[in-house]
């Protein structure tokens, strides 16, 4: 059998005990057992010595994780205290406490009452607050502290019934992607007692005295998320009595049923990620809820149902490789009318549909703007907005006629704005004060050539001036996956890093959606290496322009950005002075075996395909670590209950990296009681950021 030449040759001992020195402080990693396992792919034998760490709930794995945490947390806390990171970040995070009241704006725009989800103190997750039209103040409707005393509860979403008597809300336990649904009365009457479980990636669509939701069979935390089913739940009944509305014979088919507030149209999406195929059905709610009729069947483009107005379905679709809002009737679904204008250098990031117009937000690389159109697609107004910011949380309040949205940047917390729908001027309704001079922060968008000559944009944030003496610590970041449009968003950690004399840069690498569908296509599947080449070229650009030097250049990436971090770490370790990998996808040969991995095949490819296997193996971070190379100081952050990118990726990568003979630290920090999105309450967010930025401070910012 063949062995891939670029797979790692690790140490031969069955137990590893490694130490490193930093500033005269010696640390020892806990022992890690090697249990060689050979996996065969298309005639290649691939050795995996840490596959046993995939069984994350086994006692020996838990003991190993606890031992790793004993080392990492002690060291990270020492660094955070040494550099005063906790106190300083707490000051910047204080500013979030106020604007977090709006961070998850979820007004009930069609109701005379409305709801908000926000923090009421530092120690709890956000609560749902409810305001009736005759009151000025909100009252608590749902407090997560009363759901469980043992688990960390985070309310993720909610949906009011048409008559506003009940609110169905979805919440998670300990950061898991699995959800439970409860129903709360808004009138003070008895609330339905039932709790729905097995819910994941689902919305709630009301119909009469119940609602539709999606569920899966729930197993172990690392089990694949398959066999999607749509159910209808009637209030005051048990979940076991729910009606099965839709399922197919394929375990890979995934569903999403969405309905309107008026309960006059329901659209079912069927997506098979293996075939990258979509179907769209609808049903008339006055008839049998299982009587689905086709709209678009077995197509290779995706649609997102927005609303049903004047006999037309309004959907978000990709046309000419760009996101657009379209409209068509159920009777003639192929007679499509485009509603929103197309701009060459901007992408749609949000929309709010009203009775007679749509407000659409666009993001260009340097600045956002909003365009107001009528339902026929005629432009009513283009609203200019400041550069360096992004728009989010647009919401029309039907009862008051107010149109609310948020503006924010990397260095300014969100401000609440109101758009006048008569003259289309906007004004600031509420501004969050900050205890630093945000006006001294500057930004610029620059371009540099990637490996193949493609010009790549990079967004740079700095204070006062951008020097060219090679001495500025730089923190680089990118996402570069799934066609996601990365917008500026306030991050206290970035404020801390810049205030300490550093600068921040975000690379709009291929694989993201900032420059349209082709930008995504050229950074996925067999083109995925372009993403990493773009980031590597960005690092070289910052160094060549004498903004920084390798010893002062760091990279931080999360989720798919964590894959990017792992790839550039293994491919060009000499370019970086420190790397932080947060909840990263790092074993690309086995990722699809766990949790939602099968849904990512259209992004990365599958090891079951011989050509895709070779492509995955060529950049899989776990499989490309090599003996004899000095990797930069590395911090891996993961969460034990992360069932989107399970922690086994970080476990295996940390074990392999620690097993090499390099002298730089390779720390694994596994957070408990949280999931893919990190800590829920403010106090824990402060500590988590302090650990990460204390680590970065130590290796990039320290002057001694």
N, C-alpha and C positions, 0 to 999 in steps of 0.2 A: 504493500500500500504506500501511497505517496504521502509525504508530510509537507505541509506548506512551509516554504523557506522563511517566511516572515513571522511565523508564530513564535512565541517566546520560549526560550530555553531557560527555565527557572532553576534555582538551586536544587541539589539532589537530596538534601537532608529532609527528613520527615517532619522536623520541627524547626521553625525559624525563630530566632531571637535576635532582633536587630536594635541597635541604638543609634542615636544621632546627637550631635552637639550643636547648640545654638547659644551664643552669648554665655558660654561656660556653664550652661544648664544641660545636663545629660538626661535623656529620656529613653525608656525602653518600651518597645512595642510588646504586647502580649504574644505568647507563642501561638503560631498558626500551623495546624497540621496540614500536610499535603496528602491527598488521596487521589492519585492519578486516575483519571477516567479518560478513555479514548472514545471520541465521537467520530463517526465516519460520515463524510459528506462527498458523494460523487467520486469515490475512489481516493479521497484524501483522508488521512487519519489526523485528527486534531486532538492534542492532549489538553485536558482541562484538569488542573490539579486542585482547584478550589470549587468544584461543582457542588460539593457537599454544603457549601454556604447558601445554596439556593433554597434549602429547607429552613426558612427563616424562623419557624416556630419550634424547631427542635431544641431541646434544652441545651445541648452543647453549643449551638449557634448563638442562642441567647446569652450564654455565659461569655462567649467570645466577644459579643457585641458590648456587653457590660464592661468587660475588661478594656476594650478599645475606648469606650467612653470615659472610663476612669483616667486614662492617659490624656485623651484629647481635651476633655472639659477642664481638667485641672490646668493644663497648659494654656488653653484659650482664655480661661478666666484670668490667669496670671498676666497674659499679654494685654487683655482688655483693661485690667486695673493699672498696669504699668504705664499704658499710654493714655489713661484717663478716658478711654473710649466710651465706657458705659455712661458716665456723667454727660459727656458732650453729645452723644447720640440721644440721650434722654431729652436734652433741650430741644434738639431738632424734631424729635418724635412728638414732643408736647404739641407742636403745631398740628400734628395729624389728629389729635384727639378731637379738635373742633371740626375740622373738615370731614372727618370720618362720619359725621352725622349725615353727610351727603354723598359719601363715597359709593354707597350702594343705593342711590335714589331709585326707588321703585314705586313711584306714585301710581295709584289706581286712576289712570287718566280718564276713564269713562265713567267714573263714579263721582257722586257728590261728596263722598268721604274719600280720604286718601291715607296712605300708609307710608311710613319710612322705616328703614332698617338702620339703626345706629347704636353706638356704644352709650351706655349710661355710666360706666366707670372703667377704670383701667384693668380690673381683674376679671371681667366677664367678656363673653363674646357679644356681638350686637343683638339687640332686642327689636321686636316689631312694635312700633308705636302707631297709634290710630287716632285720626282727628275727624270729628264730625263737622259738617259745614257751619254749625252754630257755635263752635268753640274755636278759640284762638290757640289753645294749647293741646299738645298731644298727650295721650295717656297710653300706658304700657298695655299692650294686648297679649303679647307672648314674650315671656322672659325665659331664656334657655336655662337659667339656673334651676328652674322648677321642673325641667324635663328629666334631669338625672343628676344625682349627687356624685356618681362615680366616673362618668365619662365627660369628656369635653364636648359640649354641644355647640354646633355652629349652624345657624339658620342660613340656608343657601338661597331660597327663593320662596315666593308665595303667590297665590292667585285668589282673588275674591270672587264669590258667586255673583251672578247677575243681579240678584236682588239685594246684595250686600249684607246678607244675614250671616254668611259664613266665610271664613278665610281658611283655605287649605294651604299649609306651609310644609316645605321640605327642609329637613335638617340632617346633618351628618354627625357621626360619633367619632371623635379622636382623629379627625382629618380624613376619614375614609371617603372614597367616591360613592360608596353605597349610601343611600338615603332612606329615611323613613318619612312617612306623611302622616300628619295629624290635622285635625279640623277644629277651628276655634269659632265659637259663636261671637259675633260682634255686638249683640244686643243684650248680653247679660243672661241669656237663657242657657239651658243645658247644652254643652258642647257634645258632639258625637264622640263616644269614648274610644272608637277603634283606632288602631295604629297599623298602617300599611308598611310592610317591609319588602326587601328584595328589589328595591327601586334604585335605578342607576341611569344617569344621563337622561333624565325624564323631565318633561314639563307637566303641567296640570291644565286640562281643558275641560271646563264645566259644560254640562248639558243637563238641564232640568235640576233634579235633586241629587245629582252625583257628578262624577268627573271621570275622564280618561287618564290613564297613566301607563308607563312602561315598566316592565320588571324583567328580571333574569333569575335563573336558579343561582342562589348564593352558596358558595363553597368556601374553600380555604382562601386566604388573602392573595395568594399568587395564582389561583385558578384562572383560566381563560374566561373572559366575559363573552359568552355565547348564548344562543337560544333566546333571543329577544321575543317578548310577547306584549301585546297591548290588551289592557283590561279596562272594564268600566266598573266603577265602585259607586254604590248607592249609599247615601248617608244612613248612619245608624244600623249598618249591617256589618257582618264579619267579613274579613278579606277572603276567607275561603269560599264565600258565596258570590264573589265578584264574577262578572261575565267575561269570558274570553272573547275578545273582539277580533283579533287578528294574529296569525302566526303562519309561518311557511315551513317547508320540510328542510330548508337549509339552515344549519346552525349559525352560519355566518351572516344571514340576513339581519339587518338592524332596522328598527322602525322608529318613527317619530310622528305622533298624531297631534296636530295643532288645530285649534278652533278659534272662532271669533268671540268677542265679548257678547255680541248680539245673538250668538248661538245659531247663526244662519248658514255657516259653511265650515266644513271640517276637511282637512287635507291630510292624507297619510303618505309619508315618504318611506320607501323601501330601499335600503342601500346595501349592496353586497360589496364589501371592501376588497374581496379577493378578485372579483371580476371588474371592480370599479364601475359598477352599473347601478342606475337609479330608476325607480318607477314611482309615479305619483298618481294616487287615487283620491277620490272625494266621495262623500255621501251626503244625501239630503237628510237633515236631522228630523224631518217630519215622517221619515220612513224608517225601515229597519236599520239599526246602526251598523249592521254587518253587510249592508247592500252597497258595497263600494263600486264605483265606476271609474274607468281609466281617464286620466288627463294626459300624461306623458309616460310611455311604457318602455322600459328597458333602454334607457338613453345613457349617454356617458357624460352628461352635464348635471349639475346639481341646482335645485331650486329651493328657496326658503320662503315659506308662506308668510306673508305679512298681514294682509287683511282682505276683506271682501266688501267692496264699495260699488254701489250703482250697477250691480250685476256683473262686476268684473273681479277676478282674483288678481291681487297684486302680489308679485313674487320678486325676490332678489335672485338674479341669475347672472351667469357669465356670458357676455356677448362680445365678440371681437376681442377675446382674451381680457375683458374688463368686466368688473362687477357693475350691473345695471339693475334698475327696477323696471319690471315689465308688467303688462296687464293683458289679460285675455278672459274670455268667457268659458264657462264649463262646457257649453255646447260646441264651441269652436276653439279648442285649446291651442291649435296650431296657428291661429291667426293672432300673432303676438304683436303688441304695440309697446314700443320702448317709451318710458315715461321720463327718465332722468337724462340729462345731457352728459356727454362724454368729454372729459378733459384729458389732454394728452399726457400731462405729467402729474396727475392726481388720481387717488383711489378713494372710493366710497368707504367711509368708516362707520357710518350710522345714519339712521333716518327715523322720522316720526311722521306717521300718516294721520291726517285729520280728515274732516268731512269733505273739504274742497281743495286741499293743498297738501303738499309734502315738503318738509324741511329735510334736506340731505346734507350731511357733513362730509367734506372731502379733506384728505390729507396730502398735501404736496410735501416734498422733502424739507422745505424750509419753513412753510407756514400752512395753516389750515384755512378753510373758508366754508361757508354754508351757502347753499343754493335753494331758493324757494321756487317750487314749480306747482302749477295746477295739475289736476288729475289727467289732463290731456297731454301734459309734458311741456307746456309753455312756461318759459322762465319768467317768474315774477320779480325776482331780485337775487343778486349775488352779494353776499355779505362778507366783507373783508374782515379778517381777524389778525391779531398780532403774530409776528413770527416767533418760531421756537416753542410754540404751545400746541396742544391738541384739544379736540372737542370730545366730550363724552356725556353720557347720561341725559340725552335730550328727552324732554317729557312735556307733553301738552296737557294742561289742567283744564278739562272741559268745563267744569263748574265755574272756575274763575276766569277762564280765557287766557291764563298765563302760559307762556312757553319758556321753560327753564332748561338751562344746560350748564355744564361745567367747562371751565378752561383750566389747564394746568401745564406745567413744564417740569423738566428734571429738577429745577431749583425753586419752583414756586408751587406751594400747595394749591389744590383746586379752589377756584373762586366761583361762586354761584352767580350766573348771569341770567338776564331775562330779555327775550327778544320780543319787541313790539310787532305784532303781526299786521299792523296797519301801515306803519311807515318803515318797518324792518330795521330800525335802529336797535342796538342792544345796550344794556346798562348793567353795571355790577350791582347785584343785590346784596351779597355778603362776601366780604374778603377776609381771609384768615391772616392774622398778623404773624410775622416771623421775627425771630430775634437775631437775624443776621442781615447784612446789607445785600438784598437780592439784586439791586441795581448794579452792583459791581461784577455780577456774573455775566459773561458774554457767551455767545455761541457763533459757530460758523459751520457751513456745509462745504466740504472740500471733496475733490475727486482724485482718484489714483488708479493706475492700471493694475489689474490682477494678472495672474500668471499667463492667461491667454490673451491679454490685451484689453479685455472688457473694462470699461471705466466704472469704478465702484464708488458710490457716495459714502462719506463718513461724516457723522454729526459730532462736532467737538464742543464741549462745554468747559470753560475755564474762568478764572477770575482775573480781572483787570487787563492782563495781556498774555498772549501766547508766545512764550520765549523760544528762542532757537539756540540754546546753549547746551542742550543735551542733558540738563539736570532736573527737568520736571518729572516727578513721578506721574505715570499715566495709568489709568485703569480702563481697559478695553473690554467691550462686551458686544455680543451679537446673539441673535436667535436663529435666523436663517432656516426656517422649516415650515412645512404645512401651509405655505402661502400666507402666513400670518403677517399682518401689517403692524409693525412695531412703532408705536407712537410715544412721544415724550410723556413721562409720568413722574410725579414727585417721588423722590427717594431720599430719605434722610441720610442714608449711607453715602450717597454721592455728595451731598452737602458736606458731610464730615470729611470725606477724602479731599475735596477741593479746598476746604477751609484749612486743611493741614499742609497746603502747598502743592497739591496735586491737580490733575486735570482728568476729565472723563471723555471717552470717545465711544460712540456706538456705530458699528459697521452695518450698513444695510446690505448684508451678504445675500447672494443668490440662494434661493430656497424660501426666502420670505416673500411677502406679497406687496412690498412697498412700490415696486415698479411694474406691477401687473402680473398677469397669468404666466407670461413667458419667463419672467424673473423667477417665479416659483418653479416652473418646469425645468429650467436650467440649473436647478439646485436640488433635484430629487432623483431617486432611482440611480441609474448609472451615471448621472451628472452630479451626484452628491459631493464628489471631491471638489467641485467648484466652490461650494460653501466654505470649505476649509482653506482652499487656496485664496479666497477673498480675504479671510481673516488674517492669514499669514502675510499676505501682501499689505494689509493695513498696518500690521506690526512693523514690517519693513519700511513702510512709508513714514510712519512716525519717527522711526530711528533715522532714516535717511534725511528727513527734513530737520533733524537735530532738535526735535521737540523733546526727545527722551533717549534712553539707552536701555539695552536689555535688562540690566540689573534693576531698573526702576519701572519696568513695564509689566503690568499684571493683566490677567484675564479672568473674568467672572462670567459664568453662564449657567442657566437653569433649564432643566428639562431637556428639550431639544438643544437649547443653548449649552446644556451640560455635555451633550454629545460633542458639540463643537469644541468645547473646552478640552475634553478628553482627546479629541483628534489632533488639535494643534499642539497639545502637550506632547503627544507621542511622535508627531511628525517633525516638529521644530522646537524642541525643548530649550535650545540655546537662546531663543528670542525672548524668553520670559523670566522675570524675577520672582513670580509667584502666580499660582493658578488656583481658583476656587471653582469646584465642580459641585453644583447643587442639583440634587435629584436627577442625575444624568443617566441617559441611556448609553451603556458602555459595553455591553456584550451583544454585538450585532448579529451573532450567529444563533443565539437562543432567545432573543427578545420576544419573538412572536409566540413563544410557548407560554407566555405569562400574561395575565390580566387582559388589558385591551390591546396587546401586541398584534393580534390578527388585523385590527383596524388600521395599523400603520404600514401594512405591506405595500399599499399603493404609494407610500412616501419613500420607503427604504428598499423594498424588495424582499424576497424570501430566500432563506438558505436552502429551501427545497428545490429551487431552480438552480441549475449548475452554473449558469453565467452570473446570476444575481448573487450566488454564494461567493464567487470569486471577488465580486465587487465589494460585498459586505466585509469579507475577510481582509481586503486590502486596507480598510480604514478603521475596522473595529478597534476601539481604544484598548480593550482588555487583551486582545490578541496581538497587539503590536508593541507592547512593552518589551524592551530588550535589555539584557545584561550588559554592563559596561558603559551605560549612558548615564550622565548626571542629569536627572530630571529636576526641575525647579521645585521649591517648596510648594506642597500641594495640600489643600484642605478639601476633603470630600464631605458634603453635608447631605444627609438623607433622613428619612423618617420611617419608623418601623411600620406604621399603618398606611404607608403610601401604596395604594393599590392601583395607581396609574403607571408610575415607573417604580416597580417594587425595589426595595432596598438591596436586593441581592446583587444588582449591578454594581453598586458602590462597595458592597462587602467584598466581592471578588476582585475588583480593581484595586482596592486598598491592600488586600492580602498579597496580590501579585507585586504591587509597587513596593510594599514594605519588604518583600522577599528579595529584592535586588540589592546590590552592594552600594547604592548611592548614599551620600552623606546628608542630603537635605531631608527635612521632615516630610512625612506623608501621613497626615492625620485623617482618621475617620471619626466623624461625629454623627451619631444616630439619634435624632430627636424622638422623644417618646410622647405619645398622646397627641400626635399631629400627623398630617398627611402631606400630600403633594404641594399644597399651597402654604404650608408652614404654620406658624403660631397663629392663634385666634385672637388672643387679647393683647392689649397694648404693652403691658409689662413684659410679657414673653417676647414680643417682637423687638423690644429694646435690647434684651439680653442676646437674642439671636443675632441681630445686626452687629452688636458690640463684639461678639465672638468672631464673626467674619471679618469685620473691618479692623479689629485689633490684630488679627492675623496679617491682613494686608498692610497695616501700618508697620508692623514689625519688619516686614521684608521689603517694603517699597518706600516707606516714608521716613524711617528713622535715619538720622544724620550721623549718629555715632558708630 
